[in-house]
Amino acid sequence: MTEKKENQLNIELSEDVAEGIYSNLAIITHSNTEFVLDFIRVMPGIPKAKVKSRIILTPEHAKRLLGALDDNIAKYEAVNGSINTQDDPPFPMNFGGPTAQA
């Protein structure tokens, strides 16, 4: 009863990659041949932030990622309710950190 599994991909996940990288800002740019996703961690009161991870995708893979995210968000919201987003302002750059006094 052994079944040959074709097109099976064995994915390896190292321990350090499995820990993940926290990001609270993503910047997406593109050219005619690729999409670049930069993931950034912005900290309160710190005016400088570094890109923590960069992912480069072909346009086809970017569109597949969009579809996969859309599908997963729909599944999440079906169980947990609608995800609220605040588009105005788009991102509070000082979110709770110290502010300069004039």
Backbone as numpy.savetxt, mean C-alpha at the origin, in Angstrom:
# Nx Ny Nz CAx CAy CAz Cx Cy Cz
-3.76 -42.27 -6.08 -4.57 -41.06 -6.08 -3.72 -39.79 -6.08
-2.57 -39.87 -6.65 -1.75 -38.66 -6.72 -2.18 -37.84 -7.92
-2.33 -36.59 -7.67 -2.80 -35.66 -8.69 -1.66 -34.72 -9.06
-1.38 -34.60 -10.32 -0.33 -33.69 -10.76 -0.88 -32.27 -10.76
-0.25 -31.40 -10.00 -0.71 -30.01 -9.92 0.16 -29.16 -10.83
-0.40 -28.76 -11.94 0.32 -27.92 -12.88 0.11 -26.45 -12.53
1.04 -25.65 -12.96 0.97 -24.20 -12.74 0.90 -23.84 -11.26
1.49 -24.65 -10.40 1.52 -24.35 -8.98 2.79 -23.55 -8.68
2.64 -22.48 -7.93 3.76 -21.61 -7.60 4.07 -21.76 -6.13
5.31 -22.06 -5.82 5.75 -22.17 -4.44 6.33 -20.82 -4.03
5.67 -20.14 -3.10 6.09 -18.80 -2.67 6.78 -18.90 -1.32
7.97 -18.34 -1.25 8.74 -18.34 0.00 8.66 -16.96 0.63
8.42 -16.93 1.94 8.31 -15.67 2.67 9.31 -15.70 3.81
10.36 -14.87 3.70 11.37 -14.84 4.75 10.80 -14.16 5.99
11.43 -14.41 7.12 10.95 -13.87 8.39 10.96 -12.35 8.42
12.02 -11.73 7.90 12.09 -10.27 7.93 11.06 -9.63 7.01
10.79 -10.24 5.87 9.76 -9.70 4.97 8.37 -9.93 5.56
8.17 -11.05 6.26 6.88 -11.37 6.87 6.48 -10.35 7.93
7.46 -9.69 8.54 7.15 -8.67 9.54 6.46 -7.46 8.92
6.71 -7.20 7.67 6.07 -6.10 6.97 6.70 -4.75 7.28
6.27 -3.75 6.55 6.73 -2.38 6.74 5.49 -1.51 6.84
5.37 -0.76 7.93 4.22 0.12 8.12 4.34 1.35 7.22
3.24 1.69 6.58 3.19 2.87 5.73 1.85 3.57 5.94
1.88 4.91 6.03 0.63 5.66 6.14 0.50 6.69 5.02
1.33 6.54 4.00 1.24 7.40 2.82 1.81 6.64 1.63
1.10 6.68 0.53 1.60 6.06 -0.71 1.55 7.11 -1.81
2.60 7.14 -2.60 2.65 8.04 -3.76 2.83 7.17 -4.99
1.96 7.37 -5.97 1.97 6.55 -7.17 2.29 7.43 -8.37
3.29 7.00 -9.14 3.66 7.68 -10.38 3.71 6.63 -11.48
3.73 7.09 -12.72 3.79 6.13 -13.82 4.46 6.73 -15.05
4.95 5.83 -15.88 5.45 6.19 -17.20 4.63 5.36 -18.18
5.02 5.34 -19.44 4.26 4.54 -20.40 4.54 3.04 -20.24
5.55 2.66 -19.45 5.90 1.25 -19.31 5.80 0.69 -17.90
5.65 1.56 -16.89 5.61 1.05 -15.52 4.89 1.99 -14.57
4.39 1.40 -13.48 3.81 2.14 -12.37 4.76 1.99 -11.19
5.00 3.08 -10.47 5.89 3.06 -9.31 5.07 3.43 -8.09
5.06 2.54 -7.09 4.35 2.77 -5.84 5.40 2.97 -4.75
5.45 4.17 -4.19 6.35 4.47 -3.08 5.54 4.49 -1.79
5.96 3.69 -0.81 5.29 3.61 0.48 6.13 4.33 1.51
5.50 5.27 2.21 6.19 6.20 3.10 5.57 6.15 4.48
6.40 6.35 5.50 5.91 6.45 6.88 6.13 7.88 7.32
5.02 8.60 7.59 5.07 9.97 8.07 4.83 9.94 9.58
5.71 10.60 10.33 5.59 10.61 11.79 5.19 12.00 12.28
4.39 12.06 13.34 3.94 13.35 13.88 5.11 14.24 14.27
5.05 15.49 13.88 6.04 16.47 14.28 7.37 16.37 13.56
7.51 15.43 12.65 8.77 15.28 11.91 8.51 15.69 10.47
9.11 16.79 10.03 8.79 17.32 8.70 9.39 16.54 7.53
10.25 15.56 7.82 10.89 14.80 6.76 10.45 13.34 6.86
10.18 12.73 5.72 9.78 11.32 5.71 10.56 10.61 4.61
10.85 9.33 4.85 11.61 8.54 3.88 10.71 7.50 3.24
11.01 7.21 1.99 10.35 6.09 1.32 10.85 4.81 1.99
9.95 3.99 2.47 10.31 2.75 3.16 10.34 1.57 2.21
9.56 1.66 1.14 9.52 0.57 0.17 9.04 1.11 -1.17
9.59 0.57 -2.25 9.18 0.96 -3.60 8.86 -0.31 -4.37
7.69 -0.32 -4.98 7.25 -1.44 -5.81 7.07 -0.91 -7.22
7.66 -1.60 -8.20 7.55 -1.21 -9.60 6.77 -2.30 -10.33
5.71 -1.89 -11.02 4.80 -2.82 -11.68 4.64 -2.48 -13.15
4.37 -3.50 -13.96 3.96 -3.24 -15.34 2.53 -2.70 -15.30
2.09 -2.00 -16.35 0.70 -1.52 -16.36 -0.32 -2.66 -16.17
-0.07 -3.82 -16.78 -1.00 -4.95 -16.62 -1.07 -5.39 -15.16
0.07 -5.51 -14.51 0.07 -5.93 -13.11 -0.53 -4.86 -12.20
-0.34 -3.59 -12.53 -0.96 -2.51 -11.75 -2.48 -2.63 -11.82
-3.00 -2.92 -13.01 -4.45 -3.07 -13.15 -4.95 -4.30 -12.41
-4.18 -5.38 -12.43 -4.55 -6.58 -11.67 -4.54 -6.30 -10.17
-3.56 -5.52 -9.71 -3.50 -5.13 -8.31 -4.72 -4.31 -7.93
-5.11 -3.37 -8.78 -6.30 -2.57 -8.54 -7.53 -3.45 -8.39
-7.67 -4.44 -9.26 -8.81 -5.36 -9.18 -8.78 -6.19 -7.91
-7.59 -6.66 -7.53 -7.46 -7.47 -6.31 -7.76 -6.63 -5.07
-7.29 -5.38 -5.04 -7.60 -4.50 -3.92 -9.10 -4.22 -3.84
-9.71 -3.94 -4.99 -11.15 -3.69 -5.04 -11.93 -4.88 -4.50
-11.55 -6.08 -4.92 -12.21 -7.31 -4.46 -12.04 -7.49 -2.96
-10.83 -7.29 -2.46 -10.58 -7.47 -1.03 -11.27 -6.41 -0.18
-11.31 -5.18 -0.66 -12.02 -4.13 0.08 -13.51 -4.44 0.14
-14.08 -4.91 -0.96 -15.50 -5.28 -0.97 -15.77 -6.40 0.04
-14.91 -7.40 0.10 -15.07 -8.50 1.07 -14.93 -7.99 2.50
-13.96 -7.12 2.74 -13.77 -6.55 4.07 -15.01 -5.78 4.51
-15.51 -4.90 3.61 -16.66 -4.07 3.95 -17.93 -4.89 4.13
-18.04 -6.02 3.45 -19.21 -6.89 3.63 -19.26 -7.44 5.06
-18.11 -7.65 5.66 -18.05 -8.19 7.02 -17.98 -7.08 8.07
-17.21 -6.02 7.80 -16.91 -5.00 8.81 -17.60 -3.66 8.61
-18.33 -3.49 7.54 -18.96 -2.21 7.26 -18.07 -1.33 6.41
-18.63 -0.24 5.95 -17.95 0.67 5.04 -16.71 1.30 5.68
-15.64 1.39 4.91 -14.42 2.06 5.35 -14.60 3.54 5.07
-14.49 4.35 6.10 -14.62 5.80 5.94 -13.28 6.40 5.57
-13.28 7.23 4.54 -12.07 7.95 4.16 -12.35 9.43 4.25
-11.34 10.17 4.60 -11.45 11.63 4.68 -10.62 12.23 3.58
-11.27 12.73 2.55 -10.55 13.28 1.41 -10.23 14.76 1.56
-10.80 15.42 2.57 -10.57 16.85 2.73 -10.22 17.17 4.17
-9.02 17.49 4.55 -7.84 17.60 3.69 -7.30 16.22 3.33
-6.55 16.13 2.24 -6.09 14.82 1.79 -5.16 14.12 2.76
-4.30 14.87 3.46 -3.41 14.26 4.43 -2.92 15.33 5.38
-3.22 15.19 6.68 -2.77 16.21 7.64 -1.28 16.06 7.91
-0.47 16.94 7.39 0.97 16.80 7.48 1.53 16.98 8.89
0.78 17.58 9.81 1.29 17.72 11.17 0.51 16.84 12.14
-0.39 16.04 11.70 -1.35 15.26 12.46 -1.00 15.03 13.94
-1.18 16.08 14.71 -1.01 15.97 16.15 0.37 16.36 16.65
1.28 16.66 15.78 2.63 17.01 16.19 2.74 18.47 16.56
3.90 18.90 17.00 4.07 20.31 17.36 3.97 21.22 16.14
3.44 22.37 16.35 3.32 23.35 15.27 4.12 24.60 15.63
4.60 25.28 14.63 5.40 26.49 14.86 4.48 27.65 15.24
4.91 28.46 16.18 4.16 29.65 16.59 4.82 30.88 15.99
4.01 31.75 15.41 4.56 32.96 14.80 4.62 34.09 15.78
